[in-house]
Amino acid sequence: MNKIFLYNTLAHKKEEFRPIKKGKVGLYTCGPTVYNYAHIGNLRTYIFEDILKRIFLYNGYRVKHIENITDVGHLVSDADEGEDKMMKALKREGLDPNEKSLLKLADKYTKVFRNDTRLLNIIEPDKWTMATKHVKEMIKLIRRIEKNGYTYETDDGVYFDTVKFKNYGELAALCNVDLKAGARVEIGNKKNPSDFALWIKAIGENKNHVMQWNSPWGKGFPGWHIECSAMSMKYLGEHFDIHCGGIDHIPVHHTNEIAQNEGATGKKSVNYWIHGDFLVLDKGKMAKSAGTFITLQTLIDEGFDPLAYRYLNLQTHYRQKLTFSFDSLRAAQNALYNLRDIISGYGKPKGNSAEYESKFLEAINDDLNMPKALAVVWDLIKNQNIESSAKKKTLLKFDEVLGLNLNKVKKEEIPAEVIKLAEKRQEARKNKDWGSADKLRGEIESKGYVVEDQQDRFIINKKR
């Protein structure tokens, strides 16, 4: 196997990936809470995780990928404050507060999310895990944590006693990130501000929660953090390779997952924690709570190809902030269309470009350096000493990681009259008859095509 280097948040450095089982990768990615549409900032995380998965596949690994769907237990604040997001969404959409309505709402936004991922050519996980279908596993895990002395019960829930877990907050501390849990508002009879809910009892403001289960601590529902711990370990084992998410998961959710996993098993649970940075707008962070969010459908309605957004993401390293603007997306779309047009002009794929394949592999295996990988793509295209058939074969191989569906690009038939006009224009240019050349360009464009000059030849594309 080739060496792959990844930035491990828990180690706070780039490390060589060493799998637990040779040739195999256990990968868990935190999925959406399905109370609303995913915004393009959320989708950036899923694109980076898809690239990570594709890189392992490209290197010959077998990947077992699990992703959750949160349909209960995620409160408005990640830090166990406020109302359940799903319950709040029922009110927002004027639905009756009952189990049937909640599951219907969850199904609606799950379908939209999964369609978004298809449009972005994100490979589906091996298994989607719904939180509401794994409550038994969550209760069993809480009992294990309880047995090991890390919990206490109050009148409103069962809490993890963070003071008893000596490494609590290590993930956030290594990243110089404030531990948000420590700034929480007091809830019930918690012992410490940083303690978090494992089980929330159906009393007080949660008395009328539409999703309730029986448990050793009374009727209620699981906390958000225990869900991912239970589902990841059920399908990947108590010790697995990689856990991913956005950097917003570092100070609370993933910090709490580590405490739960290791509080239950007494051993290290995940070898590599990998996090992607935010997408930001010119005016600040995108947030559903403030109503300032753009969905993939918004981009489509504005006339953009969903894969143009994927291309935009490839231009910035996943650990750097991506500042979004429609101008930058338009430029990305132009680059994508140009790439498609070039490939459509190549013949049947044959041969390879070993030098460029080596450069591409080096880039992607160096902590997913996709900007550098894209540069390799364009350098290959510009190289006049390599046959177009070899270029095409290599570019299609690269697309196993890029995920731009280049294998679906077809050569567009250009009308004979447009080709003749372009040939006349080329002749006029050779004779330096610029007036005729400009007039012929106008005629070509009036028929819905554009001509692009490239040294001693030209390319005709459909006008977009």
Steps between C-alpha positions, in 0.01 A plus 500: 500500500611858431562724798210732585548791739206655687471785746386337824322758714559299817876481434499860375728405213520323167553125540549201273180297484542153646183289479386276783437224245728478199341637183179603676363828637221547753353846439226679695366836387258710702186537291228767504234582754203484267295796625571728204680517166878456501676821402805511275726540804370168634548346157863613489570256785338211313700581186830493692402170663410358159843599365665332798305182431580514127872541575499180704315317222746645245784355708343156503346498847161349583295759687215426740317830532224572753304826516224588745173684456401688817122507535474546879697639794694788339409806702510852354839551661763232445569545872172345623305824524156583366240304310551192282563623144250250359225617738572862413480413129151350550382838633678686218318296237164497677490125549316320779733408786493123469734217404351458153560868415856492633594192300336648192703820546820300548427298186441817297832661587690170483384454139602857411842452660563171323397658169745786563779247551406322177508828308847566643612149398571403861529123542237371743618339824475125541231564756285794608415466869186669636527604864141397579576143390797458736366609839553152650871521414517847656342380824744207518794737449378736772475202736865413427608858569289496816659174615846656464403785732486792256131590536253640750125537488294812569130572488525598132753257355813288512824695464863425425720619786780670304713562810548124538631462143861619523550573128174685449547795263837383363378519138393863536805599704742373237325718241501808723121491478290622793318211661146622448369242742661695784298809419161328509205625695422287804245227418304330775720370779823450304815478707725679250420747219685278250302184581276388216181300462510133412126454557238775520195422711153582372420753769466877513543657156570154356185341644315531170785390276337280237783244494538318832646164597499299820838476672649405838478871587141550394337613176698739286732524200876480438740793495648590162857399581422144614334431164820521296699304758250214500454480125867536403611227739211269406602492134875570512598348833626653823825601332488633143713706266345837416229733630423814297297818531516877486720702737185609684484144638835531677405696816182308588376206295827319428644592839198332658514200268857429608395518866207264440691248289797477730283529811318187386790295362798625701712524186571721199206491261608692186849532352447804275263792555479708183318832472415739216490877540202730442358647185440870562317776318644843431268624777585229752425141596210318341244399764154346492409658832549848353326410174816582303553178313521396138391155388616299201158561346568875529807453281307289250224762483769758423606291200802323647601139443522321841840363400624857457459529877698180543773644274503817712569288807791327328672836462543552876663261748244343733679638808479858375195725506320526167354845436197459278378746238295456186790647301736230625239233427454639149876481443501141626216412265687652205806294590290184527332563164838570343630171638201315358538668162867407479436137592214477250751586228733214593482161331455162663698462824820306446837479671588708804706791634712339770677820604174684562337202669790495744462875570125466547542209743759695698260797529190310608691282746644809667200579720257537209685781321234546234611849383837345411324202338294739283822675397633162383183457291549828316875450460427169329249662266750770401777251422519486119736200505239256630243340272140604566396135536751455783386824658141380495586163655689674779235766560229237531718323755543826693125546497463197726608748768379831354149365456406736214335231283750556217425149373151624405628779277404441138630666187238743376419493130569841349286594194694493172412864425651613831819303430526664155461847653772419754732377223441820300574702814822305556605580142417868552714506815793346309465780246473753784158602374378585850181670386376189317612282790292706746199494268522121466531464878174694533327270250619195693370642829164587343458127428555415866872412495829657603843447352813486712841553342782271611837563330461364144154348549155583638234337720127551449270475802131546549422844641406475868 
